[in-house]
Amino acid sequence: MIRWLIVFLLACLLFNGLKDWLARIGLGRLPGDFSFRLGGRQWFVPLASCLLLSLAAMAIGAFL
């Protein structure tokens, strides 16, 4: 269980760093992707985008 939590947190950090690039291709604006300001910093939590990319990776892995 802790391994999945670590993977989820790392994915959120990766999405936060790639937010500008992902916005150009449409990810990050899905229902379920949250953006909020906390402590003077903009935070981005892409729950729906993570789920979509996870399903795509799982589908690719099933064919390999």
Order of alpha helices (4+ residues) and beta strands (2+ residues): alpha-alpha-beta-beta-alpha
